[in-house]
Amino acid sequence: MANDMPDLEFGVFAQPAWRPEMNWNLSLDQMVEEAQLAEKLGFDEYWVGEHHSGGYETVPAPDLQLARMAEVTERIKLMPATFNLPYDVNDPFAVAERLAFLDQISKGRVILGYVGGALPSDMEMFNATDDAMKDRMWEAVDVIETYLEAEEPTDYDGEFFEYEDRIIQLPTYQKEPQSSVAGLTSRSTFYNAAKDGHRPLSISFIPMEAPDNPACVSLTDAAEAIEEGAEEAGRDPLEARKDWCIAREIYVADSKEQALEDIREGAEAYYDYMFDLGLAPMMAHTEEQGRDDLTLEWMVENLPFIIGSPEEVVKQIKALQEKVGPFGQLVVNHHDWQMPRHKWRHSLELFAKDVMPAFKSRLGPREYSKSQIKPYEEPVPDQDVFKLNPPQDPAAADD
């Protein structure tokens, strides 16, 4: 490829983030329609989150919502993103059984997804606020792996979980389904994910870098941890990086200015909600930055968001690759954005039509063809591709 990076795969992640006053039953139907659209457009995966409080994120059982999607799709991979394993509502043997069943229903399209916790209000509701959360999560992952692999009744005697003489009656459709672990506040999650062969997941509001904010595990921090974990396990760090999934706020329109205008109202409302959850320190570049400093314009340029025309979005994704190094999948963070649905659909269509081919070598023209046709000449990279108003070339202005 022209940018010397491995091909990317693409996904859509529905937390989901619907404004609280919306008809939630309608929103669940729209997610099913969006999974169908994503499959038609060539996206590789569709993720659904698990949340229990807060008002915005309205799916408490992602496997049930994904089962609906499995019935109306044929190819796209489906992932609970993610089961919050330390919650006392998520018994890991039961999670393993439900995931195996979902894999059967979907005929082998499930990717297993785990995390150590999400919303603070959820964590408090389900007794997951102590210092042992991470240890409990990793033991729960071990429980799930144990019973997904067990061919006969098996005991499990751990620090947090004990089972006697259990077996999952209906195994996974896939012999070895992929598994993923999301990280947020700890480098160790990315390290252990790479070491143990899981796909590391980075969520959408984590900044690309934040060297002066110890509370933030940035994308560059995660990249280092993934390489270290892979080396510890004797794995090729590049292969571990190809497992890495990065979610971003992505919206494609005619221009960056139009994109910002389209998403402004919904983005400001959504991030007010996120800030109310206490997540501002995880987005800041320095310890001194407070909530009032994290304006939408600042986040667009500094997390950064990936927004603009298809050409601008291609440049921004390449800039992300250059900064953090190779990764395997870029995931579009699904949003309501408080705009007509046809605009969001159009954004996904533009992304599939004009952005994906730049990162999937089998979708677009060969390098030879690009060299023969003037419109396919590689553009000179812009400086500050995430800026809303990049400086103009004086020579171009004189023209």
Stockholm file with secondary structure:
# STOCKHOLM 1.0

chainA/1-399         MANDMPDLEFGVFAQPAWRPEMNWNLSLDQMVEEAQLAEKLGFDEYWVGEHHSGGYETVPAPDLQLARMAEVTERIKLMPATFNLPYDVNDPFAVAERLAFLDQISKGRVILGYVGGALPSDMEMFNATDDAMKDRMWEAVDVIETYLEAEEPTDYDGEFFEYEDRIIQLPTYQKEPQSSVAGLTSRSTFYNAAKDGHRPLSISFIPMEAPDNPACVSLTDAAEAIEEGAEEAGRDPLEARKDWCIAREIYVADSKEQALEDIREGAEAYYDYMFDLGLAPMMAHTEEQGRDDLTLEWMVENLPFIIGSPEEVVKQIKALQEKVGPFGQLVVNHHDWQMPRHKWRHSLELFAKDVMPAFKSRLGPREYSKSQIKPYEEPVPDQDVFKLNPPQDPAAADD
#=GR chainA/1-399 SS CTTSCCCCEEEEEECCCCCTTSCHHHHHHHHHHHHHHHHHHTCCEEEECCCCSSSSCCCSCHHHHHHHHHHHCSSCEEEESCEETTSTTCCHHHHHHHHHHHHHHTTSCBCEEEESCCCHHHHHHTTCCSTTHHHHHHHHHHHHHHHHHCSSCEEEECSSCEEEEECCSSCCSSSSCCEEEEESSCHHHHHHHHHHTCEEEECTTSCSCCTBCTTCCCHHHHHHHHHHHHHHTTCCHHHHHHTCEEEECEEECSSHHHHHHHHHHHHHHHHHHHHHTTCHHHHCSBTTCCGGGCCHHHHHHHTTCEEESHHHHHHHHHHHHHHHCCCSEEEEECCCTTSCHHHHHHHHHHIIIIIGGGTCTTTSCCHHHHHHSGGGSCCCCCSSTTCSSCCCCHHHHHC
#=GC SS_cons         CTTSCCCCEEEEEECCCCCTTSCHHHHHHHHHHHHHHHHHHTCCEEEECCCCSSSSCCCSCHHHHHHHHHHHCSSCEEEESCEETTSTTCCHHHHHHHHHHHHHHTTSCBCEEEESCCCHHHHHHTTCCSTTHHHHHHHHHHHHHHHHHCSSCEEEECSSCEEEEECCSSCCSSSSCCEEEEESSCHHHHHHHHHHTCEEEECTTSCSCCTBCTTCCCHHHHHHHHHHHHHHTTCCHHHHHHTCEEEECEEECSSHHHHHHHHHHHHHHHHHHHHHTTCHHHHCSBTTCCGGGCCHHHHHHHTTCEEESHHHHHHHHHHHHHHHCCCSEEEEECCCTTSCHHHHHHHHHHIIIIIGGGTCTTTSCCHHHHHHSGGGSCCCCCSSTTCSSCCCCHHHHHC
//
